Amino acid sequence: MFVSIYNLFIKCFAIDKWNIGVVDQSIEELVANKKLSSVNWLKEDNVDYAADPFIIKDKNNIKIYYEELNFWQGKGKIMMMENFDFKTKKNISGITPSQIHLSYPYLLQNDEDLFCIPETSESLEIGLYKVDKNNPTKLKKQKVLVEGKQFVDSSIIFYSGKYWLFTSVSGINNQLFIYYSNHIDGDYLPHELNPILVENKACRGAGNLFCVGGIMYRPTQNSSTCYGGSIQMNKVISLTESQYQTETVFEILPDETYKRGIHQISFTKDKIVVDGKRRVFNITTPFKKLARKVSV
């Protein structure tokens, strides 16, 4: 009886709140130690979600592009803040269509240009956007790289002479899709094995693809216990137009302060950003959940 009442209370009044944390650590140190150093969590913003952070160093400033979600508004949007302070946040413009749910603003530096591939699954495409050098809150669409499905958490890397695009499809948690091109804005061809059958915890992307010691690593979301429960780090053993082989090398667990989950990682030379979730209780939660359900 007591357990049932408690579960009902949790269902009605509990909600997950996501925040962004910073780690003074290089990606090389993370691979060597197989764990994060101490996480410094930002002072929380007054929104439900501040998640999916991607970090870039622009001259002497640090910029973080991330998803902001307020349940009253219902759909996520892309924001940018500077130097780890939500008070500096600004809306990102130029993503089309703008009225859909936006998230996972993947960043890729290519020579002097900065590109962004936001998640726009409702538009049934993966779009490549260039960040305006004079106005980093303004994106300009360059090309549709792949279309036809509700692609989520799309991630790209230049590796072995080609651009490799990893993505998955909303609601399908055991199929990985890989595409490749000779140019970042070129024609992307499907991998010969598409769709590649993988474990649930090795499917959806969890941040920047990267290389250490010539080896590519692919972080993925491990939602086997709950949504965004942890990050699985996968080492890519083989990647060609017709082959793909990977193995799990370690797992990044949630920090004690935000112990309910972690599902995103990005980095500069000496900084790593992650997200984390904790449970909060509020009398308005049932109405927030209803507003979110109606808007989706």
N, C-alpha and C positions, 0 to 999 in steps of 0.2 A: 504493500500500500504506500509506504513512505517513498520507496524507490520510484513508483509510478508518478507520484506527485512531483518528486524532484525532477524526473525526466521531462514532465510536462512544463515545469518552470523553466528548465534549460531551453526547451524548444521554443517557448514563447518569448523569453526575455533575454536570452544570451545571443551574442553576435560576435563574429570574429573581426578584430580590428588589425589592419596591417600597417606596419611602419618600416622605415628604411634605416639601416645601420651601416656604419663605416668601420673598416678594419685596417689598421696600419700594418700591412703585409703585402708582399709581392706575390704574384701568381706562382712564381718559381718556388717560393717558400711554402705556399699552400700544397703544391704537388709533393715537395720533399717531406713535409710534416704530416700530410694527409689530414689536416684539420685546420680550422680557422683559429687565429689568435683572438684576443678579447674584442668583442663587438661594442662599439660606442653608438648607442641608439640616439637618433635625432629627437629633439623635443617634438612630440606628436602634433600634427596638424589637426584641425577640427573637421576631419572628414572620416569616412568609414575605412577607405582603402587609400594607402599611399604605398604602391607596390610596383613590381617589375622595373626596378631602377637600372638604367644604363648610364655609365659615367664616361666623361670625356674631359681631358685637360686642354683648355684653350688659352694659350699663352700662360698667364699666371693664375687664371681662374679655373675652378672646377665647376663643370656643369653636369647636372643629372637630369636626364629625361625619364619620365616615369608615368605610370597610370594613376590617375586620381578617380575615385569612385565615391559618390555620395548617393546613398540609397534613395533619398528623396527625389533625386534627378534620374536615377535608374540606370543610366548608361555611363561607362567609363570614358574619360577624355585624357589626352596627353598633355602633361605639364612639363615645365622646365624650371629648375631652381639653381641658384649659384651658391657655391661655397657652403653646402650642407645646411642651408637655412630655408625653411618653408616660407618665411616672410618675404623672400625674394621671388617666389613662384610666379610664373606667367603662363598663359594659355599658348599652346602651339596651334598655329593656323596653317591652312593649305592642304590638309588631308581630306580626301573626298571619297565617298560622301560624308559630310561632317556630322550628320544626325545619327550615325550608327555607333555601336559600342566600339571604343578604341582602346587598345592596350599594347603591351610588349613592344615599345619603340626601339627596336634593335638598331644599334649604331655601328657603322663601319667607316673607318678612315681609309681613304683611297687617294694616295698622293696628297695633293693639297685640298681635296674635297672631302666633305663629311656627308655620308649618306645615312638615311634612316629607312627601315622597313617596318612600319607599324603593323600590328595585327588589325586587319579589317575584314574579319571572316564573313560578315554579313554581305559584303560586296562581292564575294566569291572570286577573290583575286589576291595575289601578292603584289603590292605596288612598291616600286623603288622611288624614293624621294631624295632630293638634294637639299641640304640645309644651307640657307642663305648665309654667306660669310659675314655680311654686315648686320644681319638681323637673325640671330640663331633661333628665334621663336617662329620663323617663317620657313615652311617647307614648300618645295616645288616638285610636282610629280614629273618623273623622268620617263618611266615606262612601267607597263604591267609585265612582270616577269613570268608569272604562271597564273592561270585562271581556270575556273570551272568547279572548284570545291570550296568548302568552308575551312580554309587553311588557318592554322593557329600556331603561334610561337615559332614563326619562321626565322631561321638563323643562317648567316652566310659567312664564309671565310675564303680567303685566297690561300690555296694549298696545292703544292705540286703542279704549279703552272696553270691552275684553273680556279674559277670561282665555284664553290660548292654550296648549294642551297639545301638546307635540311628543314623539313616541315612535316606537320601531321594534320589530320582532319578532325574537326570538332566532333566529339562523341565516339570517335574510333580510337581506342587506346592501345592498340597492338599493331598498328601499321605506320611505318615510317616511309616518307617520300623524300628522295634525293634528286636534285636537278643540278646540272653543271653547264658552265659557259666559259668561253675564252675571255670574255670581257664582262665587267660588272653590269653593264647595260646591254649586253648582247642577247642572243637567243638562247634560252635555257632548255637543254634537252633532258628528257627523263632518264634516270638510271635504269639499266637493263632489268634490275630485279624489282622495280616498283610494282606494287607496294611491298616493302620489305617487312616481313613479320618479325616483330620484336616483343620482348616482355613489356608489360604495362609501364614498369619503372624505367624503361629505356626508350620511351617513345617521345613524349612532349619535351621540347627544349626548355632549358632553365637558365638561359643567359648566354654570355659570349662564348663562342667556340674559340679555342686558342691552341697554340703550339708551345711546348717546352722541350728543348733538346731535340727538335725536329719531329717530335711526336705530337699528333693532334689529340686534343681532349674535347669531349662533348658532354657538358652537364645536362642532365635531364631531371624532370620532376618525378619523384617517387611518391605516388599517391596511394600506395598499397594499404596504408592504415587510415589515411584521411586525405582530403584535398591539400596538396602542397605540404605534405608531411616532412619531406627531407629532399636533399639534392643528391643524386647519384652521379658520380664522376666516372665517365667511360673513356677508356683509351682506345683510339681507333688503330687497329692492327693492320688493316688493309682497306684501301679505298681507291678504286678505279671505276671506269665507266661500267664495268660488269661485275665488280666485286665489292663487298662491304663486310668487314668483320670487326667486331669490337669486344672488349671485355671490361667489366667493372673493376676499378682499382681502389676506390674508397667512397665513403658516404659522408656528406656534410649534414650533421644533425642540428636541430634548432638550438638557439641560445636559451639559457634558462629564463631570461627576462621575457622573451617571446617564444615560449616553449611549445606552442601549438603547431608551429610549422615554419618552414623556410623553403622558398621555391624559385629563387632568382639570384644570380651572381654576375657581377661585372667588375672591371678593374682598369686602373691606370698602371703606371710603372711601380708605384709603391702604395697604392690604395686599392682596397676591395670594397665594393658595396653589395649588400644583401638586403633582403626583406625578411620580415618575420611577423607572425600573427600571435595575438593573445586574445583571450575571451573577455568580453566586457558585458555588463548588464545595464539595461536601461528600460525605463517604463515605456519609451516610444518604440522599442524594438519591433513589436508586432506590426505596427503601422509602417515602419521602414521596410520590413520584409514584404508586406503586401504591396507597397509602392514599387519595390523592385520587381516583384512577380508580374505586376500589371504592365510595367514598361518594357519588359523583355519580349 
